[in-house]
Amino acid sequence: MRHYRRLVCLAYLTLPADRGRHARVTAAHAAVQRSLPLLGGGGPTGAAEPTEPADDGYPAARVRVLRAALRRPRFGGPALPRVWGLRLFTPPGDPDAELDARLAELTAEARAGFAVQALDGLDAPAAAEVLAWAGAETPVASARAGAELLALIGGLDHVAGDLPPGYDACSVHLRPGDLLRRRRRTVLLVAATLAAALTATVVPALNPPDTQGSSALATTAAPPERRADDLWRQTARLGLGVWPARGDRLDDAPLLERAAAAWRRAAPGTPGVSAEPGSTATGPAGSTQLLYAGRVDGASTVLLTDGRSLARYTEDGGAPALALGPAEDSDVTAGAAVALHRGPGGTRYLLAPWVAAAATRQLDRPDNAERPLGVVAGVTDPVPGAPTAGCAGPVLQLRSDPVVAEQHAFLLADLGGLTPAHLTWTPPPDPAAPARPPREAVGTQALRRWAAGACEVPEARPGVRQLNLWEFADQALPQNAGELAWVCLRADHWDGSGSAAAVALPPGGARTVRLGRAEGRACSRYAQDTVAQYRWRAPNGTEFLLVAASRRIARLTVTTAGRRVDQPAPATRTLALDNPGPGPATVEATTATGARLRPIG
């Protein structure tokens, strides 16, 4: 408790600034209060987590607070403290505004690295150690980024009693909320309650159900927020949260209220309400933002988001429909398009304001050029085709505005949900270079690999955020039969879960072979080691057992019915054993650190 103020300020600096100072203040206090040990032992559950310092003093409390702040707490959720009728804010000044702008350019982990160095006086190596305890994915790089910002601004006085006013979340100013809007909402609520009671007791039989959801007795709430048209040009973080409101019915208050009321009333089993995997059929978590309201191919359509979910409300002659999908942590690619309306002529999409050009691409014809796609006021022309079971597509090829990134093109595959999945490609390893991260799948080799593997993805359904094709090895086949590509296809969901499939891509357009599938983190950035096996028959009829592994595999062990091979992995990380004999083969790979793994699935 002696360090409560400092811990709150650490959380405040780490939390994203795009939710406003009131939300940051309450979220910072909530992060600290949830992290305090109970009955003098461990974390908030009474037992120390294995990934924190053994000491239960300030160092352990600091780790728990940073861990809570890095987990992106849900602003406005049920956690205490809660504030009604007042808004809290730290008094901003010109230096604080400049620092806020620079902090907004950093990742959450880099902001945490800045905070522990600025407030606790740690050097970069010590800060990296704290970040590692807190679960940061890149502690060293984040601590370095925080140190660079600290040096750039000339440092902060890290004495707890003299924190910059704009970042002392324990010394705040108060102001009332919107009193006029609160009064209007109170009057409307009382009137609606009286009218509902009168209607329920006097004329229930005279008022049949309103199939359009336009009952005047629907609960009235604050209208959805709208973002400025050019906000995306002024922020360092892109996503659905900076989309402007578009459409030709933005001022149709009854339509907007019907859409908002339908979302508020959403519950599991509600007729006309569907929820994609990763989302739930419940009302919005907080305030909503309007993305679109207009007529699309004769259907009245409203698109809303609360930062965690996406809601599409449609009135198309029959009963209204509400589709819900995940949208948390949308970004420049995962928040670049939303399926606005599906019809016989194809699907129309609403594109992000930073998309400068749009086209369609046939994924199974990689050598064909993309076809330009018409866009009017952010809405595309209908894209022919429909998602095919088990395959990625139809595919959009979008290009970002130079304000965002120069020469940045990327692919999105429609899997039948509200948001298309981002297609990426990880090229084969280069022994002379570090491991390569996923990149946009718009190059020649990437398109050819995706043409072969598009129907081998582990999941092709709504709720998938990204599909990555990792070409972890290439193998020259015996008897000069060409080159076999070993790939791992990964599907990442919006909620962080996912699945992977190992696939062999033979040369010459031969049929691809799925070798195994697994749930979990296989082939993700947290599990970058893999091995696979494939029985292949050469043109002359000889059978081979082919084995391939990723770049960090140091040893391969193969056991068949009649032989055993246990040897250091070749430079290519591939083996070809002729005449392996009948029966199953056992393959095991060992990394340089001694970790052992088996083929996927």
Summary of the structure (lengths in Angstrom):
residues: 601
radius of gyration: 27.7
end to end distance: 49.7
largest distance: 88.1
contacts: 1911
relative contact order: 0.06
helix: 27%
strand: 28%
